[in-house]
Amino acid sequence: MSEQNTPAFNIQRVYIKDASFESPNAPQIFKKSWEPQVNLDMNTRAVDLGENAYEITLMLTVTAKIEDDVAFIAEIQQAGIFTIANFPEETLKQMLAAYAPNILFPYARTTIDNMIVQGSFPALMLAPINFEGLYQQKLADEQASADKSTEESTQH
């Protein structure tokens, strides 16, 4: 295998693209017993920058409520620029959707936790996320949808 065709994966840069924290019901929320319902919304985006460079963005939104009142909303777009070259198409998709977000997650988790603590709330420390499992589930769901579409079109 020539050096030009050797698979390559490199992290060029990891950075915060956007971050915000709001506590719309402070200071009244601090008088309530701290038994929040916490919701995590997560998404990823991959942008081809050309020349085998990709910007991967991991977007996390953590919302904590006490009863019906929002205690805080912490959001981050943790991004990275990765060089990914000479991998088969399926492997490239997996690296963009699972491997790179897995690298970004600890950075995002730390920033989210710092924002929450600086907002005067107890540390949250999000549990690790199995990006590989989520990617495999997405593939299985897409395959099931494709199978169902094929099945429906053959029945008509």
PAVOVO-665419 format. One record per residue (C-alpha): chain; residue in three letters; x negated, z negated, y negated. Coordinates in pm, 1 decimal. Layout:
{"A","Ala",{X,Z,Y}}
...
end
This chain:
{"A","Met",{0.0,0.0,0.0}}
{"A","Ser",{-150.5,100.3,-331.7}}
{"A","Glu",{-178.2,-147.4,-615.1}}
{"A","Gln",{77.7,54.6,-816.2}}
{"A","Asn",{341.4,-13.0,-550.2}}
{"A","Thr",{258.7,-380.0,-492.9}}
{"A","Pro",{561.7,-601.5,-561.6}}
{"A","Ala",{515.8,-808.8,-877.6}}
{"A","Phe",{707.0,-1103.4,-1019.9}}
{"A","Asn",{581.6,-1273.6,-1334.9}}
{"A","Ile",{730.1,-1506.6,-1593.6}}
{"A","Gln",{638.1,-1377.3,-1938.0}}
{"A","Arg",{826.8,-1633.5,-2143.3}}
{"A","Val",{1092.8,-1906.1,-2114.4}}
{"A","Tyr",{1290.8,-1995.6,-2426.8}}
{"A","Ile",{1612.5,-2135.5,-2568.4}}
{"A","Lys",{1824.7,-1849.3,-2695.7}}
{"A","Asp",{2107.0,-2072.9,-2823.0}}
{"A","Ala",{2197.6,-2440.4,-2796.5}}
{"A","Ser",{2473.6,-2653.2,-2941.8}}
{"A","Phe",{2616.2,-3000.6,-2912.3}}
{"A","Glu",{2938.1,-3132.3,-3056.0}}
{"A","Ser",{3120.2,-3460.1,-3031.5}}
{"A","Pro",{3449.2,-3388.1,-3205.5}}
{"A","Asn",{3599.5,-3733.6,-3147.2}}
{"A","Ala",{3304.7,-3948.3,-3252.0}}
{"A","Pro",{3293.2,-4230.8,-3344.5}}
{"A","Gln",{3634.1,-4324.7,-3198.6}}
{"A","Ile",{3532.7,-4194.6,-2852.5}}
{"A","Phe",{3262.9,-4466.2,-2828.7}}
{"A","Lys",{3534.4,-4734.7,-2820.2}}
{"A","Lys",{3674.9,-4596.2,-2493.3}}
{"A","Ser",{3558.8,-4694.9,-2146.0}}
{"A","Trp",{3297.6,-4441.9,-2030.6}}
{"A","Glu",{3470.2,-4283.6,-1731.3}}
{"A","Pro",{3453.4,-3915.5,-1820.4}}
{"A","Gln",{3576.4,-3609.5,-1639.4}}
{"A","Val",{3282.5,-3368.5,-1659.4}}
{"A","Asn",{3321.5,-2994.5,-1624.9}}
{"A","Leu",{3034.7,-2746.7,-1589.4}}
{"A","Asp",{3082.6,-2377.8,-1664.1}}
{"A","Met",{2795.7,-2151.7,-1571.9}}
{"A","Asn",{2716.2,-1783.1,-1605.7}}
{"A","Thr",{2411.9,-1559.5,-1596.0}}
{"A","Arg",{2325.5,-1231.8,-1762.2}}
{"A","Ala",{2044.4,-987.5,-1690.7}}
{"A","Val",{1931.0,-728.0,-1943.4}}
{"A","Asp",{1686.5,-452.6,-1850.2}}
{"A","Leu",{1424.6,-441.9,-2125.9}}
{"A","Gly",{1244.2,-142.1,-1976.0}}
{"A","Glu",{898.8,-119.8,-1821.0}}
{"A","Asn",{1003.4,-357.5,-1537.6}}
{"A","Ala",{1085.0,-637.4,-1784.7}}
{"A","Tyr",{1416.0,-822.8,-1770.3}}
{"A","Glu",{1569.4,-1087.9,-1990.3}}
{"A","Ile",{1764.1,-1332.2,-1776.6}}
{"A","Thr",{1994.4,-1575.1,-1955.7}}
{"A","Leu",{2146.3,-1879.9,-1790.1}}
{"A","Met",{2447.3,-2005.3,-1985.3}}
{"A","Leu",{2569.3,-2359.9,-1925.3}}
{"A","Thr",{2857.5,-2540.7,-2093.6}}
{"A","Val",{2912.9,-2906.1,-2010.3}}
{"A","Thr",{3237.5,-3060.3,-2133.6}}
{"A","Ala",{3306.4,-3432.4,-2095.2}}
{"A","Lys",{3653.0,-3573.5,-2156.8}}
{"A","Ile",{3788.6,-3924.9,-2154.0}}
{"A","Glu",{4158.0,-3893.6,-2080.9}}
{"A","Asp",{4262.3,-3601.9,-2306.4}}
{"A","Asp",{3990.4,-3653.9,-2566.9}}
{"A","Val",{3673.0,-3446.7,-2567.2}}
{"A","Ala",{3371.1,-3677.3,-2571.4}}
{"A","Phe",{3121.4,-3393.7,-2605.4}}
{"A","Ile",{3054.3,-3027.4,-2544.6}}
{"A","Ala",{2692.8,-2931.4,-2477.7}}
{"A","Glu",{2602.2,-2564.1,-2446.8}}
{"A","Ile",{2278.6,-2384.2,-2382.0}}
{"A","Gln",{2165.1,-2031.4,-2327.9}}
{"A","Gln",{1829.6,-2074.4,-2153.1}}
{"A","Ala",{1652.9,-1741.8,-2126.9}}
{"A","Gly",{1338.7,-1596.8,-1984.4}}
{"A","Ile",{1159.2,-1267.2,-1978.4}}
{"A","Phe",{1046.2,-1172.9,-1630.6}}
{"A","Thr",{841.3,-881.8,-1503.4}}
{"A","Ile",{986.4,-766.5,-1172.6}}
{"A","Ala",{843.6,-451.0,-1020.2}}
{"A","Asn",{833.4,-258.7,-693.4}}
{"A","Phe",{1101.9,-446.7,-504.3}}
{"A","Pro",{1384.1,-280.5,-311.5}}
{"A","Glu",{1708.4,-255.9,-514.5}}
{"A","Glu",{1884.0,-530.3,-315.2}}
{"A","Thr",{1588.1,-766.9,-357.0}}
{"A","Leu",{1575.4,-691.0,-731.0}}
{"A","Lys",{1945.4,-778.9,-766.2}}
{"A","Gln",{1886.7,-1105.4,-580.5}}
{"A","Met",{1589.7,-1192.7,-802.8}}
{"A","Leu",{1792.0,-1124.8,-1118.2}}
{"A","Ala",{2099.2,-1317.2,-1000.7}}
{"A","Ala",{1946.9,-1607.0,-805.3}}
{"A","Tyr",{1569.7,-1642.6,-819.0}}
{"A","Ala",{1519.3,-1617.5,-1197.8}}
{"A","Pro",{1819.4,-1843.5,-1286.2}}
{"A","Asn",{1680.8,-2099.3,-1040.2}}
{"A","Ile",{1356.9,-2102.5,-1243.2}}
{"A","Leu",{1549.0,-2140.8,-1572.0}}
{"A","Phe",{1782.7,-2418.8,-1454.8}}
{"A","Pro",{1540.5,-2716.7,-1486.5}}
{"A","Tyr",{1465.9,-2617.9,-1848.0}}
{"A","Ala",{1838.2,-2590.9,-1927.5}}
{"A","Arg",{1916.6,-2918.0,-1749.0}}
{"A","Thr",{1651.7,-3107.0,-1947.8}}
{"A","Thr",{1772.4,-2967.1,-2280.4}}
{"A","Ile",{2137.3,-3045.2,-2199.1}}
{"A","Asp",{2041.8,-3400.3,-2098.5}}
{"A","Asn",{1837.3,-3451.9,-2416.6}}
{"A","Met",{2125.5,-3331.3,-2635.4}}
{"A","Ile",{2370.4,-3564.6,-2459.8}}
{"A","Val",{2140.1,-3867.4,-2495.7}}
{"A","Gln",{2073.5,-3785.3,-2862.7}}
{"A","Gly",{2450.6,-3766.8,-2906.7}}
{"A","Ser",{2454.9,-4135.2,-2800.1}}
{"A","Phe",{2608.0,-4075.7,-2455.7}}
{"A","Pro",{2467.3,-4180.9,-2116.9}}
{"A","Ala",{2228.6,-3934.4,-1951.6}}
{"A","Leu",{2402.7,-3685.2,-1726.7}}
{"A","Met",{2127.4,-3506.6,-1526.9}}
{"A","Leu",{2312.8,-3215.5,-1372.0}}
{"A","Ala",{2277.6,-3182.4,-996.8}}
{"A","Pro",{2066.8,-2891.1,-868.8}}
{"A","Ile",{2256.1,-2565.1,-822.5}}
{"A","Asn",{2215.6,-2340.9,-519.6}}
{"A","Phe",{2189.4,-2004.9,-698.2}}
{"A","Glu",{2102.2,-1831.7,-370.9}}
{"A","Gly",{2420.3,-1964.5,-211.9}}
{"A","Leu",{2626.9,-1854.6,-513.5}}
{"A","Tyr",{2471.6,-1508.0,-494.8}}
{"A","Gln",{2542.9,-1478.1,-122.7}}
{"A","Gln",{2902.6,-1593.8,-182.1}}
{"A","Lys",{2943.3,-1331.9,-454.6}}
{"A","Leu",{2817.2,-1062.4,-217.1}}
{"A","Ala",{3056.5,-1181.2,53.9}}
{"A","Asp",{3348.0,-1182.0,-193.4}}
{"A","Glu",{3258.4,-830.7,-311.9}}
{"A","Gln",{3238.6,-711.2,48.4}}
{"A","Ala",{3574.0,-870.0,131.2}}
{"A","Ser",{3731.3,-702.9,-174.7}}
{"A","Ala",{3579.6,-367.9,-76.6}}
{"A","Asp",{3702.9,-408.8,282.0}}
{"A","Lys",{4051.3,-497.3,157.8}}
{"A","Ser",{4056.1,-195.2,-78.9}}
{"A","Thr",{3947.3,33.1,204.8}}
{"A","Glu",{4209.6,-119.8,435.3}}
{"A","Glu",{4485.5,-75.6,175.9}}
{"A","Ser",{4390.6,285.3,100.7}}
{"A","Thr",{4392.7,378.1,470.5}}
{"A","Gln",{4736.6,223.0,518.9}}
{"A","His",{4897.2,445.4,252.9}}
end
